[in-house]
Amino acid sequence: MKKTTFCLFLTFVLFGTNFGQKPKKGDNFVKVDKNLYVSRYEVTNLEYSQFLNDFRGKVDEKSFTAVLPDSLQWNKNLTEKTPTRDLQARTRRESRARRDPQNAQRPLDRQQKTDSTSKKGWRNALYVREYHNHSNYLQYPVVNITKTGMKAYCKWMEDKYMSNPKRAHAKVHFRLPTEKEWMKFAAPLPGQRVPWIEPQPYSLDKKGNIVPLANIKVVDYTQNKYDYTFDGALYTTYIGKYKPNKPRLFDIIGNVAEMTFDNKIKGGSWENTLEESFIDLSQPISVPDPRVGFRVVMEVLEEQK
């Protein structure tokens, strides 16, 4: 499965088109500290495929295989749990915290509900086959990657940057963010548990319509079950779909959880609730996993003279 995955990743680069996906715009990195820049977006399937195409001819087969996405991870049995009263109480408690009365939380009575059993069959058939090898998913976050693959991608980015004679900085280091760095650029205010000012995973537009802020699952209290499509996405979705945080970083919470340098997985994924995704929490997941991707930081070690 992994070797087949690479062959189709190559097709992404040679023949792939965007198929309505939203491309990245503007500078991809944001300065968040004196010598630290962070990517606005999580690494995508397209970006990772470009790395694979370049990496393939530079290492032996064993090293190359170690960095390939493992699409069979979509077969994982991600257990569906019914919300408990305790979960409902805690979620309501969090939603009331620091809330503007005019933007009071509305019942999550969305019409589009999805049964977990049918969901799993659909995911296994489609995502195993297509997520890592279909152009529809070019701008979706790459998942099912080992930390070895993430580190190799960072090294590849660093080598590309350093080979550019017109680079802005004399010497840089690309890597995963530390947990401390991640928490600092994730929160709009010190101690804030979500990346937005709103305490709930949505805001209201001028007409009072609900605008989702993250790709997560929510609790539908009318049915006492989880609603996976409240935000318009069943599993992962294309990067940049939801409102960014204050530094204009996208998908800090939801879509895919993010691996850090310290092996802490942060931000929650499409499979997590808001309370499971709070900035100060970590997710107990091991990689590779269909819920985990990564974001890259660039540390400036030396400026141009």
C-alpha positions, -999 to 999 in steps of 0.1 A, spaced: 0 0 0 28 25 9 47 20 -24 15 23 -44 8 55 -25 40 71 -37 33 63 -73 1 82 -71 16 110 -51 39 115 -82 7 120 -102 -3 149 -79 28 168 -89 28 160 -126 -9 162 -134 -28 173 -103 -52 202 -104 -69 220 -76 -105 209 -83 -119 238 -64 -96 235 -34 -85 268 -19 -48 275 -26 -25 292 -1 -22 329 -5 5 353 6 34 346 28 32 312 43 51 319 74 42 343 103 67 358 127 56 349 162 88 356 182 121 374 178 137 345 158 107 322 152 84 320 123 55 295 120 36 282 90 1 296 86 -12 261 76 -7 225 84 14 206 59 -7 194 29 -8 162 8 6 183 -21 35 196 -1 44 162 13 42 147 -22 67 172 -35 90 162 -7 86 125 -15 93 130 -51 126 148 -43 135 125 -14 131 93 -33 163 95 -54 185 106 -24 180 77 0 178 39 0 145 20 -2 143 14 36 147 51 44 122 61 18 96 36 29 99 49 65 86 83 54 57 72 32 21 78 44 5 46 57 -30 49 42 -41 16 60 -43 37 92 -77 48 80 -88 13 90 -82 21 127 -112 14 149 -119 49 162 -144 41 189 -176 61 188 -188 71 223 -222 85 233 -219 118 251 -222 114 289 -241 138 312 -208 148 327 -195 157 292 -226 177 285 -224 196 318 -187 204 313 -192 215 277 -221 238 287 -200 252 315 -172 261 291 -196 276 266 -210 299 292 -176 312 302 -167 347 291 -197 348 268 -214 378 253 -252 375 261 -260 386 226 -241 356 212 -257 331 235 -251 294 225 -278 280 203 -290 244 203 -269 223 179 -299 208 162 -283 204 128 -303 184 102 -273 166 89 -264 137 112 -242 107 104 -244 73 119 -209 60 131 -213 26 116 -220 38 81 -193 64 85 -166 38 92 -175 17 61 -174 48 39 -141 60 53 -124 26 50 -134 22 14 -128 57 2 -101 72 23 -78 42 23 -80 42 -15 -80 79 -23 -69 102 5 -32 100 -3 -36 95 -40 -64 116 -54 -61 152 -66 -93 161 -47 -72 160 -15 -43 181 -26 -49 209 -1 -60 186 27 -36 181 56 -13 151 52 -19 124 79 -7 89 87 29 101 89 55 89 113 76 114 132 106 102 112 87 114 81 79 148 97 115 154 106 127 144 72 102 168 56 115 196 79 151 188 69 141 189 32 125 223 36 157 236 54 179 223 26 157 239 0 158 272 18 195 272 24 202 265 -13 184 297 -23 211 324 -29 184 351 -24 172 338 9 161 364 35 181 349 64 217 336 64 210 304 84 177 288 95 165 256 110 131 241 101 116 218 127 84 209 146 74 235 173 79 227 209 48 223 230 56 257 247 60 274 214 28 258 201 8 270 230 21 305 227 12 310 191 -21 291 194 -38 313 220 -50 349 212 -45 358 249 -23 342 276 -42 314 293 -70 313 266 -81 277 260 -93 283 224 -77 301 195 -106 326 191 -122 352 213 -155 332 212 -156 304 238 -177 282 216 -167 266 183 -187 290 162 -195 327 158 -226 344 145 -226 365 113 -245 398 109 -277 379 101 -274 357 132 -264 326 112 -239 302 128 -204 302 113 -183 272 124 -148 280 136 -132 246 135 -134 211 121 -144 192 152 -173 171 164 -199 187 186 -225 174 210 -261 173 196 -281 175 229 -314 169 211 -302 134 202 -276 129 229 -250 120 202 -221 135 183 -226 156 152 -196 153 128 -210 175 101 -219 206 121 -188 223 106 -194 212 70 -167 185 70 -171 148 79 -134 141 83 -105 163 73 -111 193 51 -90 216 30 -67 240 48 -78 276 55 -115 268 55 -122 283 89 -114 317 106 -77 320 117 -65 330 152 -50 364 160 -16 357 144 -36 344 114 -27 308 118 -53 283 105 -67 251 120 -50 255 154 -79 235 168 -95 208 147 -90 193 112 -59 174 124 -41 174 156 -5 185 154 27 167 165 52 188 184 90 185 190 83 171 225 61 143 212 30 160 226 0 161 201 -19 193 203 -51 210 190 -74 181 185 -88 168 152 -120 161 133 -125 133 158 -123 154 189 -148 177 207 -139 212 217 -132 203 253 -108 176 241 -90 201 219 -83 229 244 -49 246 238 -35 235 272 -44 198 266 -27 170 246 -43 141 227 -32 106 237 -26 94 201 5 76 186 16 82 151 10 73 123 -27 81 127 -55 96 104 -61 122 131 -26 136 133 -6 159 110 20 186 116 29 223 112 64 236 106 84 264 123 114 282 110 140 292 136 164 320 124 199 312 136 218 339 117 208 370 98 223 383 66 252 407 71 
